[in-house]
Amino acid sequence: MRQALTLFVGTSTTLLAIVNPLEILPIFLRLLEGRDDRTHREVARRSCLYATVLMFFFVLFGTIILRFFGVPLSMVRVMHSEVEIVSFLAISAAIVVTMLLTFLCLAYAKQLLGRLGPKGIDAVTRIVGFFLSAIGMGLIFHGVVEALRD
């Protein structure tokens, strides 16, 4: 159970850092400029639904695609557990939570941008960028270690 919770937290934070819903708020609002709140929520809902489906596609078929192109798994560090169903459920929950938070950020983009302002969004983006760089370096390190073991 502890491993599943660790996997959930790690996957959620990684996905949030990659998706970074706060960074896309200004772009989202610019694209939907002049539209009503109902349209904003509908576009946010559809966008997050499509992204969720795409993430689940890669959770289910990502390993097969990598093998097809001859990319060793050590190049793309994949966390797994002895109980694969628990891992799948933890990753699935992380995807759903991440996309729910992304939906909320997009659906209420005007309010969030109004509270944070452009400088607040910039600060959050820089912090998330730092964490994303750290995650990337960790993946590289673990990938190299796994490749050397193999």
DSSP file (Angstrom, degrees, kcal/mol; ACC not computed):
  #  RESIDUE AA STRUCTURE BP1 BP2  ACC     N-H-->O    O-->H-N    N-H-->O    O-->H-N    TCO  KAPPA ALPHA  PHI   PSI    X-CA   Y-CA   Z-CA
    1    1 A M     >        0   0    0      0, 0.0     4,-2.2     0, 0.0     5,-0.2   0.000 360.0 360.0 360.0 -39.9    0.0    0.0    0.0
    2    2 A R  H  >  +     0   0    0      1,-0.2     4,-2.5     2,-0.2     5,-0.2   0.891 360.0  51.8 -64.3 -38.5    2.8    2.4    0.8
    3    3 A Q  H  > S+     0   0    0      1,-0.2     4,-2.5     2,-0.2    -1,-0.2   0.883 108.7  51.2 -65.2 -37.6    4.4    1.8   -2.6
    4    4 A A  H  > S+     0   0    0      2,-0.2     4,-2.6     1,-0.2    -2,-0.2   0.902 110.5  48.4 -65.5 -41.0    1.1    2.5   -4.3
    5    5 A L  H  X S+     0   0    0     -4,-2.2     4,-2.7     2,-0.2     5,-0.2   0.911 112.0  49.2 -65.4 -42.1    0.8    5.8   -2.3
    6    6 A T  H  X S+     0   0    0     -4,-2.5     4,-2.7     2,-0.2     5,-0.2   0.912 112.3  48.3 -61.7 -43.1    4.4    6.7   -3.2
    7    7 A L  H  X S+     0   0    0     -4,-2.5     4,-2.6     2,-0.2     5,-0.2   0.906 111.9  49.9 -64.0 -42.3    3.7    5.9   -6.9
    8    8 A F  H  X S+     0   0    0     -4,-2.6     4,-2.7     2,-0.2    -2,-0.2   0.943 114.4  43.3 -61.1 -49.7    0.5    8.0   -6.8
    9    9 A V  H  X S+     0   0    0     -4,-2.7     4,-2.5     2,-0.2     5,-0.3   0.926 116.1  47.8 -64.4 -45.3    2.2   11.0   -5.3
   10   10 A G  H  X S+     0   0    0     -4,-2.7     4,-2.0    -5,-0.2    -2,-0.2   0.913 115.4  44.3 -62.4 -43.6    5.2   10.8   -7.5
   11   11 A T  H  X S+     0   0    0     -4,-2.6     4,-2.8    -5,-0.2     5,-0.2   0.906 113.4  51.1 -68.5 -41.8    3.1   10.4  -10.7
   12   12 A S  H  X S+     0   0    0     -4,-2.7     4,-2.7    -5,-0.2     5,-0.2   0.939 112.7  44.6 -61.3 -47.8    0.7   13.2   -9.7
   13   13 A T  H  X S+     0   0    0     -4,-2.5     4,-2.0     2,-0.2    -1,-0.2   0.886 114.5  49.6 -66.9 -37.6    3.5   15.7   -9.0
   14   14 A T  H  X S+     0   0    0     -4,-2.0     4,-2.1    -5,-0.3    -2,-0.2   0.940 113.1  46.0 -65.0 -46.6    5.3   14.7  -12.2
   15   15 A L  H  X S+     0   0    0     -4,-2.8     4,-3.4     1,-0.2     5,-0.4   0.909 112.1  51.1 -63.7 -41.8    2.2   15.0  -14.3
   16   16 A L  H  X S+     0   0    0     -4,-2.7     4,-2.5    -5,-0.2    -1,-0.2   0.892 110.5  49.7 -62.8 -38.1    1.3   18.3  -12.7
   17   17 A A  H  < S+     0   0    0     -4,-2.0    -1,-0.2    -5,-0.2    -2,-0.2   0.882 115.9  42.6 -67.4 -37.0    4.8   19.7  -13.4
   18   18 A I  H  < S+     0   0    0     -4,-2.1    -2,-0.2    -5,-0.1    -3,-0.2   0.942 121.4  38.1 -74.8 -48.4    4.6   18.5  -17.0
   19   19 A V  H  < S-     0   0    0     -4,-3.4    -3,-0.2    -5,-0.2    -2,-0.2   0.905  83.2-175.9 -69.3 -41.3    1.0   19.7  -17.7
   20   20 A N    >X  -     0   0    0     -4,-2.5     3,-1.0    -5,-0.4     4,-0.9   0.925   6.3-167.9  43.6  70.3    1.5   22.8  -15.6
   21   21 A P  T 34 S+     0   0    0      0, 0.0     4,-0.4     0, 0.0     3,-0.3   0.777  79.6  60.5 -61.6 -27.1   -2.1   24.1  -15.9
   22   22 A L  T >4 S+     0   0    0      1,-0.2     3,-0.8     2,-0.2   103,-0.1   0.853  99.2  56.8 -69.3 -32.2   -1.2   27.5  -14.4
   23   23 A E  T <4 S+     0   0    0     -3,-1.0     4,-0.4     1,-0.2    -1,-0.2   0.815 105.8  50.1 -68.4 -29.2    1.2   28.3  -17.2
   24   24 A I  T 3X S+     0   0    0     -4,-0.9     4,-3.0    -3,-0.3    -1,-0.2   0.504  83.0  94.7 -89.5  -2.6   -1.4   27.8  -19.9
   25   25 A L  H <> S+     0   0    0     -3,-0.8     4,-2.7    -4,-0.4     5,-0.3   0.932  85.1  46.8 -55.6 -51.1   -4.0   30.0  -18.4
   26   26 A P  H  > S+     0   0    0      0, 0.0     4,-2.1     0, 0.0    -1,-0.2   0.900 115.3  46.7 -60.7 -38.0   -3.1   33.2  -20.4
   27   27 A I  H  > S+     0   0    0     -4,-0.4     4,-2.5     2,-0.2    -2,-0.2   0.929 112.2  50.5 -66.9 -45.1   -3.0   31.2  -23.6
   28   28 A F  H  X S+     0   0    0     -4,-3.0     4,-1.5     1,-0.2    -1,-0.2   0.920 112.8  46.1 -58.2 -46.5   -6.3   29.5  -22.8
   29   29 A L  H  < S+     0   0    0     -4,-2.7    -1,-0.2    -5,-0.2    -2,-0.2   0.875 111.4  51.7 -67.0 -37.2   -7.9   32.9  -22.1
   30   30 A R  H >< S+     0   0    0     -4,-2.1     3,-1.2    -5,-0.3    -2,-0.2   0.913 109.0  50.6 -66.1 -41.4   -6.5   34.5  -25.2
   31   31 A L  H 3< S+     0   0    0     -4,-2.5    -1,-0.2     1,-0.3    -2,-0.2   0.829 117.8  39.3 -64.8 -31.2   -7.8   31.7  -27.4
   32   32 A L  T >< S+     0   0    0     -4,-1.5     3,-2.2    -5,-0.2    -1,-0.3   0.106  82.6 150.8-106.6  21.7  -11.3   32.0  -25.9
   33   33 A E  T <   +     0   0    0     -3,-1.2     3,-0.1     1,-0.3    -3,-0.1  -0.287  69.4  18.1 -57.6 133.2  -11.3   35.8  -25.7
   34   34 A G  T 3  S+     0   0    0      1,-0.3    -1,-0.3     0, 0.0     2,-0.2   0.384  98.6 119.3  86.3  -3.6  -14.9   37.1  -26.0
   35   35 A R    <   -     0   0    0     -3,-2.2    -1,-0.3     1,-0.1    -3,-0.1  -0.594  65.5-108.8 -92.7 157.5  -16.5   33.8  -25.2
   36   36 A D     >  -     0   0    0     -2,-0.2     4,-1.9    -3,-0.1     3,-0.3  -0.277  30.4-102.8 -80.9 170.2  -18.8   33.2  -22.2
   37   37 A D  H  > S+     0   0    0      1,-0.2     4,-2.4     2,-0.2     5,-0.2   0.829 119.7  59.2 -62.7 -33.6  -17.9   31.2  -19.1
   38   38 A R  H  > S+     0   0    0      1,-0.2     4,-2.2     2,-0.2    -1,-0.2   0.911 106.4  47.4 -62.6 -42.0  -20.0   28.3  -20.3
   39   39 A T  H  > S+     0   0    0     -3,-0.3     4,-2.7     2,-0.2     5,-0.3   0.895 109.5  54.1 -65.7 -40.5  -17.9   28.0  -23.4
   40   40 A H  H  X S+     0   0    0     -4,-1.9     4,-2.4     1,-0.2    -2,-0.2   0.931 111.0  45.6 -58.5 -46.2  -14.7   28.2  -21.3
   41   41 A R  H  X S+     0   0    0     -4,-2.4     4,-2.6     2,-0.2    -1,-0.2   0.886 112.4  50.8 -66.8 -37.9  -15.9   25.3  -19.1
   42   42 A E  H  X S+     0   0    0     -4,-2.2     4,-2.5     2,-0.2     5,-0.2   0.920 112.5  45.3 -66.4 -43.4  -16.9   23.2  -22.1
   43   43 A V  H  X S+     0   0    0     -4,-2.7     4,-2.6     2,-0.2     5,-0.2   0.904 114.1  50.1 -65.4 -40.9  -13.6   23.7  -23.9
   44   44 A A  H  X S+     0   0    0     -4,-2.4     4,-2.4    -5,-0.3     5,-0.2   0.915 111.4  49.1 -62.1 -43.2  -11.7   23.0  -20.6
   45   45 A R  H  X S+     0   0    0     -4,-2.6     4,-2.2     2,-0.2    -2,-0.2   0.938 114.4  43.6 -63.2 -48.0  -13.8   19.8  -20.1
   46   46 A R  H  X S+     0   0    0     -4,-2.5     4,-2.7     2,-0.2     5,-0.2   0.912 113.5  51.4 -65.9 -41.7  -13.2   18.5  -23.6
   47   47 A S  H  X S+     0   0    0     -4,-2.6     4,-2.3     1,-0.2    -1,-0.2   0.929 113.2  44.5 -60.5 -46.0   -9.5   19.4  -23.6
   48   48 A C  H  X S+     0   0    0     -4,-2.4     4,-2.3    -5,-0.2    -1,-0.2   0.855 111.7  53.5 -69.3 -34.6   -9.0   17.6  -20.3
   49   49 A L  H  X S+     0   0    0     -4,-2.2     4,-2.4    -5,-0.2    -2,-0.2   0.942 110.8  46.0 -63.7 -47.1  -11.1   14.6  -21.4
   50   50 A Y  H  X S+     0   0    0     -4,-2.7     4,-2.4     1,-0.2    -2,-0.2   0.909 113.2  49.7 -62.2 -41.9   -8.9   14.2  -24.6
   51   51 A A  H  X S+     0   0    0     -4,-2.3     4,-2.4    -5,-0.2    -1,-0.2   0.887 110.2  51.1 -64.7 -38.2   -5.7   14.6  -22.6
   52   52 A T  H  X S+     0   0    0     -4,-2.3     4,-2.5     2,-0.2    -2,-0.2   0.932 110.4  48.1 -64.5 -46.0   -6.9   11.9  -20.1
   53   53 A V  H  X S+     0   0    0     -4,-2.4     4,-2.2     1,-0.2    -2,-0.2   0.914 112.0  50.5 -60.3 -43.2   -7.7    9.5  -22.9
   54   54 A L  H  X S+     0   0    0     -4,-2.4     4,-1.9     2,-0.2    -1,-0.2   0.899 109.8  49.9 -63.1 -41.4   -4.3   10.1  -24.4
   55   55 A M  H  X S+     0   0    0     -4,-2.4     4,-2.0     1,-0.2    -2,-0.2   0.918 110.9  48.9 -64.1 -42.8   -2.6    9.5  -21.1
   56   56 A F  H  X S+     0   0    0     -4,-2.5     4,-2.4     1,-0.2     5,-0.2   0.872 106.8  57.1 -65.7 -34.7   -4.4    6.3  -20.5
   57   57 A F  H  X S+     0   0    0     -4,-2.2     4,-3.0     1,-0.2     5,-0.2   0.938 110.6  43.3 -57.5 -46.3   -3.5    5.2  -24.1
   58   58 A F  H  X S+     0   0    0     -4,-1.9     4,-1.6     2,-0.2     5,-0.2   0.798 110.5  55.1 -74.8 -26.9    0.2    5.6  -23.3
   59   59 A V  H  < S+     0   0    0     -4,-2.0     4,-0.3     2,-0.2    -1,-0.2   0.920 117.9  36.4 -65.2 -41.9   -0.2    3.9  -19.9
   60   60 A L  H  < S+     0   0    0     -4,-2.4    -2,-0.2    -5,-0.2     4,-0.2   0.875 135.2  20.1 -79.1 -37.9   -1.7    0.9  -21.6
   61   61 A F  H  X S+     0   0    0     -4,-3.0     4,-2.4    -5,-0.2    -3,-0.2   0.385  92.6  98.9-116.9   2.6    0.4    0.8  -24.8
   62   62 A G  H  X S+     0   0    0     -4,-1.6     4,-2.5    -5,-0.2     5,-0.2   0.901  85.3  48.8 -60.2 -44.2    3.5    2.9  -24.0
   63   63 A T  H  > S+     0   0    0     -4,-0.3     4,-2.4    -5,-0.2    -1,-0.2   0.898 111.5  50.1 -63.6 -40.6    5.7   -0.1  -23.3
   64   64 A I  H  > S+     0   0    0      2,-0.2     4,-2.4     1,-0.2    -1,-0.2   0.918 111.1  49.0 -63.7 -43.3    4.6   -1.8  -26.5
   65   65 A I  H  X S+     0   0    0     -4,-2.4     4,-1.8     2,-0.2    -2,-0.2   0.918 111.4  49.4 -63.3 -43.7    5.3    1.3  -28.6
   66   66 A L  H  <>S+     0   0    0     -4,-2.5     5,-2.9     1,-0.2     4,-0.3   0.921 112.2  47.6 -62.0 -43.6    8.8    1.7  -27.0
   67   67 A R  H ><5S+     0   0    0     -4,-2.4     3,-1.1     3,-0.2    -1,-0.2   0.892 107.5  57.0 -64.1 -39.0    9.6   -2.0  -27.7
   68   68 A F  H 3<5S+     0   0    0     -4,-2.4    -1,-0.2     1,-0.3    -2,-0.2   0.894 112.1  41.3 -58.7 -41.2    8.3   -1.6  -31.3
   69   69 A F  T 3<5S-     0   0    0     -4,-1.8    -1,-0.3    -5,-0.1    -2,-0.2   0.393 117.1-114.5 -89.2   3.5   10.8    1.3  -31.9
   70   70 A G  T < 5 +     0   0    0     -3,-1.1    -3,-0.2    -4,-0.3    -2,-0.1   0.760  61.6 151.8  74.1  25.4   13.6   -0.5  -30.0
   71   71 A V      < -     0   0    0     -5,-2.9    -1,-0.2    -6,-0.2    -2,-0.1  -0.810  43.5-130.0 -90.8 117.7   13.8    1.9  -27.2
   72   72 A P    >>  -     0   0    0      0, 0.0     3,-1.8     0, 0.0     4,-0.6  -0.371  12.5-125.7 -67.6 145.6   15.1    0.1  -24.0
   73   73 A L  G >4 S+     0   0    0      1,-0.3     3,-0.8     2,-0.2     5,-0.2   0.765 107.7  68.8 -63.2 -25.1   13.0    0.8  -20.9
   74   74 A S  G 34 S+     0   0    0      1,-0.2     3,-0.4     3,-0.1    -1,-0.3   0.757  93.8  58.9 -65.7 -21.3   16.1    1.9  -19.1
   75   75 A M  G <4 S+     0   0    0     -3,-1.8     2,-0.4     1,-0.3    -1,-0.2   0.766 115.0  35.2 -75.8 -25.1   16.1    4.9  -21.3
   76   76 A V  S << S-     0   0    0     -3,-0.8    -1,-0.3    -4,-0.6    64,-0.1  -0.750  97.4-135.4-128.4  82.2   12.7    5.8  -20.1
   77   77 A R        -     0   0    0     -3,-0.4     2,-0.5    -2,-0.4    -3,-0.1  -0.093  22.4-165.1 -46.1 120.1   12.7    4.8  -16.4
   78   78 A V        -     0   0    0     -5,-0.2     2,-0.3     2,-0.0    -1,-0.1  -0.951   9.5-144.6-115.1 122.1    9.4    3.0  -15.7
   79   79 A M        +     0   0    0     -2,-0.5     2,-0.3   -72,-0.1     0, 0.0  -0.655  29.2 166.2 -82.5 138.2    8.4    2.5  -12.1
   80   80 A H        -     0   0    0     -2,-0.3     2,-0.3     8,-0.0     4,-0.1  -0.961  23.0-142.2-147.4 167.1    6.6   -0.7  -11.4
   81   81 A S        -     0   0    0     -2,-0.3     3,-0.1     1,-0.1     6,-0.0  -0.801  31.2-112.1-125.5 164.6    5.5   -2.9   -8.6
   82   82 A E  S    S+     0   0    0     -2,-0.3     2,-0.9     1,-0.2    -1,-0.1   0.847 116.0  57.1 -65.1 -32.1    5.3   -6.6   -7.9
   83   83 A V  S  > S-     0   0    0      1,-0.2     4,-1.5     2,-0.0     3,-0.4  -0.833  73.6-173.7-101.1  97.1    1.5   -6.2   -7.9
   84   84 A E  H  > S+     0   0    0     -2,-0.9     4,-2.6     1,-0.2     5,-0.2   0.802  78.3  58.5 -64.0 -33.1    0.8   -4.6  -11.3
   85   85 A I  H  > S+     0   0    0      2,-0.2     4,-2.4     1,-0.2    -1,-0.2   0.907 105.6  49.5 -65.9 -40.6   -2.9   -3.9  -10.7
   86   86 A V  H  > S+     0   0    0     -3,-0.4     4,-2.3     2,-0.2    -1,-0.2   0.906 111.9  49.0 -64.3 -41.2   -2.1   -1.8   -7.7
   87   87 A S  H  X S+     0   0    0     -4,-1.5     4,-2.6     2,-0.2     5,-0.2   0.926 110.7  50.1 -62.9 -44.9    0.4    0.2   -9.7
   88   88 A F  H  X S+     0   0    0     -4,-2.6     4,-2.7     1,-0.2    -2,-0.2   0.909 111.5  48.7 -60.6 -42.1   -2.0    0.7  -12.6
   89   89 A L  H  X S+     0   0    0     -4,-2.4     4,-2.5     2,-0.2    -1,-0.2   0.894 111.2  49.7 -65.9 -39.4   -4.7    1.9  -10.1
   90   90 A A  H  X S+     0   0    0     -4,-2.3     4,-2.0     2,-0.2    -2,-0.2   0.922 114.2  44.6 -65.0 -43.9   -2.2    4.3   -8.5
   91   91 A I  H  X S+     0   0    0     -4,-2.6     4,-2.3     2,-0.2    -2,-0.2   0.897 113.0  51.8 -67.1 -40.3   -1.1    5.7  -11.9
   92   92 A S  H  X S+     0   0    0     -4,-2.7     4,-2.5    -5,-0.2    -2,-0.2   0.917 109.7  48.8 -62.1 -43.5   -4.8    5.9  -13.0
   93   93 A A  H  X S+     0   0    0     -4,-2.5     4,-2.7     1,-0.2     5,-0.2   0.893 109.9  52.5 -63.3 -39.0   -5.8    7.8   -9.9
   94   94 A A  H  X S+     0   0    0     -4,-2.0     4,-2.5     2,-0.2    -2,-0.2   0.904 109.7  48.6 -63.6 -41.4   -2.8   10.2  -10.5
   95   95 A I  H  X S+     0   0    0     -4,-2.3     4,-2.6     2,-0.2     5,-0.2   0.939 113.0  47.1 -63.0 -46.9   -3.9   10.9  -14.0
   96   96 A V  H  X S+     0   0    0     -4,-2.5     4,-2.1     1,-0.2    -2,-0.2   0.922 114.2  46.5 -63.3 -44.6   -7.5   11.5  -13.0
   97   97 A V  H  X S+     0   0    0     -4,-2.7     4,-2.5     2,-0.2     5,-0.2   0.924 113.1  49.8 -63.9 -44.3   -6.5   13.8  -10.1
   98   98 A T  H  X S+     0   0    0     -4,-2.5     4,-2.2    -5,-0.2    -2,-0.2   0.926 113.6  44.6 -60.4 -45.8   -4.1   15.7  -12.4
   99   99 A M  H  X S+     0   0    0     -4,-2.6     4,-2.5     2,-0.2    -1,-0.2   0.816 110.7  54.5 -73.1 -28.6   -6.6   16.2  -15.1
  100  100 A L  H  X S+     0   0    0     -4,-2.1     4,-2.4    -5,-0.2    -2,-0.2   0.926 110.8  46.0 -66.3 -44.0   -9.3   17.2  -12.6
  101  101 A L  H  X S+     0   0    0     -4,-2.5     4,-2.3     2,-0.2    -2,-0.2   0.889 112.6  51.1 -63.9 -38.6   -7.0   19.9  -11.2
  102  102 A T  H  X S+     0   0    0     -4,-2.2     4,-2.5    -5,-0.2     5,-0.2   0.919 109.2  50.8 -64.1 -43.3   -6.2   21.0  -14.7
  103  103 A F  H  X S+     0   0    0     -4,-2.5     4,-3.5     1,-0.2     5,-0.3   0.935 110.0  49.5 -58.6 -46.7   -9.9   21.2  -15.6
  104  104 A L  H  X S+     0   0    0     -4,-2.4     4,-1.7     1,-0.2    -1,-0.2   0.898 110.8  50.4 -61.5 -40.0  -10.5   23.3  -12.5
  105  105 A C  H  < S+     0   0    0     -4,-2.3    -1,-0.2     2,-0.2     7,-0.2   0.916 116.8  40.5 -63.3 -42.7   -7.6   25.7  -13.4
  106  106 A L  H >< S+     0   0    0     -4,-2.5     3,-1.5     1,-0.2     4,-0.2   0.905 112.8  53.3 -73.5 -41.5   -8.9   26.1  -17.0
  107  107 A A  H 3< S+     0   0    0     -4,-3.5     3,-0.2     1,-0.3    -1,-0.2   0.833 121.4  32.5 -63.8 -31.4  -12.6   26.3  -16.1
  108  108 A Y  T 3X S+     0   0    0     -4,-1.7     4,-2.4    -5,-0.3    -1,-0.3  -0.175  80.3 131.2-116.4  39.0  -11.8   29.1  -13.6
  109  109 A A  H <>  +     0   0    0     -3,-1.5     4,-2.9     1,-0.2     5,-0.3   0.879  69.1  54.1 -61.1 -42.3   -8.9   30.6  -15.5
  110  110 A K  H  > S+     0   0    0     -4,-0.2     4,-2.1     1,-0.2    -1,-0.2   0.930 111.9  44.3 -60.0 -45.8  -10.2   34.2  -15.3
  111  111 A Q  H  > S+     0   0    0      2,-0.2     4,-2.0     1,-0.2    -1,-0.2   0.919 115.2  47.8 -66.3 -43.7  -10.5   34.1  -11.5
  112  112 A L  H  X S+     0   0    0     -4,-2.4     4,-3.0    -7,-0.2     5,-0.4   0.931 113.4  46.7 -63.3 -46.4   -7.1   32.4  -11.1
  113  113 A L  H  X S+     0   0    0     -4,-2.9     4,-2.4     1,-0.2    -1,-0.2   0.873 110.6  54.4 -64.9 -35.5   -5.3   34.8  -13.4
  114  114 A G  H  < S+     0   0    0     -4,-2.1    -1,-0.2    -5,-0.3    -2,-0.2   0.883 114.5  40.2 -64.0 -38.0   -7.0   37.7  -11.6
  115  115 A R  H  < S+     0   0    0     -4,-2.0    -2,-0.2    -5,-0.1    -1,-0.2   0.904 125.7  33.5 -77.4 -42.9   -5.8   36.5   -8.2
  116  116 A L  H  X S-     0   0    0     -4,-3.0     4,-0.9    -5,-0.2    -3,-0.2   0.874  92.7-160.3 -82.9 -38.6   -2.3   35.4   -9.2
  117  117 A G  H  X  -     0   0    0     -4,-2.4     4,-2.2    -5,-0.4     5,-0.2   0.036  42.2 -67.0  74.4 168.0   -1.6   38.0  -11.9
  118  118 A P  H  > S+     0   0    0      0, 0.0     4,-2.3     0, 0.0    -1,-0.2   0.862 135.5  51.0 -61.5 -36.9    1.1   37.6  -14.6
  119  119 A K  H  > S+     0   0    0      2,-0.2     4,-2.4     1,-0.2    -2,-0.2   0.875 109.4  50.6 -70.1 -36.1    4.0   37.8  -12.1
  120  120 A G  H  X S+     0   0    0     -4,-0.9     4,-2.4     2,-0.2    -1,-0.2   0.911 111.0  48.3 -65.5 -42.2    2.4   35.1   -9.9
  121  121 A I  H  X S+     0   0    0     -4,-2.2     4,-2.5     2,-0.2    -2,-0.2   0.909 111.6  51.0 -62.7 -42.6    2.0   32.9  -13.0
  122  122 A D  H  X S+     0   0    0     -4,-2.3     4,-2.2     2,-0.2    -2,-0.2   0.907 110.3  49.0 -61.8 -42.5    5.6   33.6  -14.0
  123  123 A A  H  X S+     0   0    0     -4,-2.4     4,-2.2     2,-0.2    -2,-0.2   0.932 112.7  46.7 -63.6 -45.6    6.9   32.7  -10.4
  124  124 A V  H  X S+     0   0    0     -4,-2.4     4,-2.8     1,-0.2     5,-0.2   0.900 110.9  53.4 -63.2 -40.5    4.9   29.5  -10.3
  125  125 A T  H  X S+     0   0    0     -4,-2.5     4,-2.4     1,-0.2    -1,-0.2   0.897 109.1  48.3 -62.2 -41.2    6.1   28.6  -13.8
  126  126 A R  H  X S+     0   0    0     -4,-2.2     4,-2.0     2,-0.2    -1,-0.2   0.905 112.4  48.3 -66.9 -40.6    9.8   29.1  -12.8
  127  127 A I  H  X S+     0   0    0     -4,-2.2     4,-2.1     2,-0.2    -2,-0.2   0.935 113.3  46.9 -64.4 -46.1    9.3   27.0   -9.7
  128  128 A V  H  X S+     0   0    0     -4,-2.8     4,-2.7     1,-0.2    -2,-0.2   0.885 109.2  55.7 -63.4 -38.2    7.6   24.2  -11.6
  129  129 A G  H  X S+     0   0    0     -4,-2.4     4,-2.3    -5,-0.2    -1,-0.2   0.890 105.9  51.4 -60.3 -40.0   10.4   24.4  -14.2
  130  130 A F  H  X S+     0   0    0     -4,-2.0     4,-2.3     2,-0.2    -2,-0.2   0.939 111.9  46.0 -61.7 -47.0   13.0   23.8  -11.5
  131  131 A F  H  X S+     0   0    0     -4,-2.1     4,-2.6     1,-0.2    -2,-0.2   0.884 111.0  52.6 -64.6 -37.7   11.1   20.7  -10.3
  132  132 A L  H  X S+     0   0    0     -4,-2.7     4,-2.5     2,-0.2    -1,-0.2   0.899 109.1  49.7 -64.6 -39.8   10.7   19.4  -13.8
  133  133 A S  H  X S+     0   0    0     -4,-2.3     4,-2.5     2,-0.2    -2,-0.2   0.909 110.9  49.8 -62.6 -42.3   14.4   19.8  -14.4
  134  134 A A  H  X S+     0   0    0     -4,-2.3     4,-2.2     2,-0.2    -2,-0.2   0.907 110.8  49.1 -63.7 -41.6   15.1   17.9  -11.2
  135  135 A I  H  X S+     0   0    0     -4,-2.6     4,-2.5     2,-0.2    -2,-0.2   0.923 111.1  50.8 -63.0 -43.7   12.7   15.2  -12.2
  136  136 A G  H  X S+     0   0    0     -4,-2.5     4,-2.4     1,-0.2    -2,-0.2   0.906 109.7  49.2 -60.4 -43.2   14.4   14.9  -15.6
  137  137 A M  H  X S+     0   0    0     -4,-2.5     4,-2.8     1,-0.2    -1,-0.2   0.898 110.3  51.6 -64.4 -39.3   17.9   14.7  -14.0
  138  138 A G  H  X S+     0   0    0     -4,-2.2     4,-2.8     2,-0.2     5,-0.2   0.910 109.9  49.4 -62.3 -41.9   16.6   12.0  -11.7
  139  139 A L  H  X S+     0   0    0     -4,-2.5     4,-2.5     2,-0.2   -62,-0.3   0.907 112.0  48.3 -63.6 -41.5   15.2   10.0  -14.7
  140  140 A I  H  X S+     0   0    0     -4,-2.4     4,-2.6     2,-0.2     5,-0.2   0.943 112.6  48.5 -62.9 -47.4   18.5   10.4  -16.5
  141  141 A F  H  X S+     0   0    0     -4,-2.8     4,-2.4     1,-0.2    -2,-0.2   0.942 115.0  43.4 -58.4 -50.8   20.5    9.2  -13.5
  142  142 A H  H  X S+     0   0    0     -4,-2.8     4,-2.6     1,-0.2    -1,-0.2   0.869 112.9  53.4 -66.4 -35.8   18.3    6.2  -12.8
  143  143 A G  H  X S+     0   0    0     -4,-2.5     4,-2.5    -5,-0.2    -1,-0.2   0.912 110.1  47.1 -63.4 -42.4   18.2    5.4  -16.6
  144  144 A V  H  X S+     0   0    0     -4,-2.6     4,-2.5     2,-0.2    -2,-0.2   0.921 112.3  49.9 -64.8 -43.7   22.0    5.4  -16.8
  145  145 A V  H  X S+     0   0    0     -4,-2.4     4,-2.0    -5,-0.2    -2,-0.2   0.924 113.2  46.2 -61.1 -44.7   22.3    3.3  -13.6
  146  146 A E  H  X S+     0   0    0     -4,-2.6     4,-2.1     2,-0.2    -1,-0.2   0.898 111.8  51.4 -65.2 -39.7   19.8    0.7  -15.0
  147  147 A A  H  < S+     0   0    0     -4,-2.5    -2,-0.2   -73,-0.3    -1,-0.2   0.901 110.2  49.1 -64.6 -40.0   21.5    0.7  -18.4
  148  148 A L  H  < S+     0   0    0     -4,-2.5    -1,-0.2     1,-0.2    -2,-0.2   0.865 109.7  52.0 -67.9 -34.8   24.9    0.0  -16.7
  149  149 A R  H  <        0   0    0     -4,-2.0    -2,-0.2     1,-0.3    -1,-0.2   0.889 360.0 360.0 -66.2 -38.4   23.4   -2.8  -14.6
  150  150 A D     <        0   0    0     -4,-2.1    -1,-0.3    -5,-0.1    -2,-0.2   0.494 360.0 360.0 -71.0 360.0   22.0   -4.4  -17.8
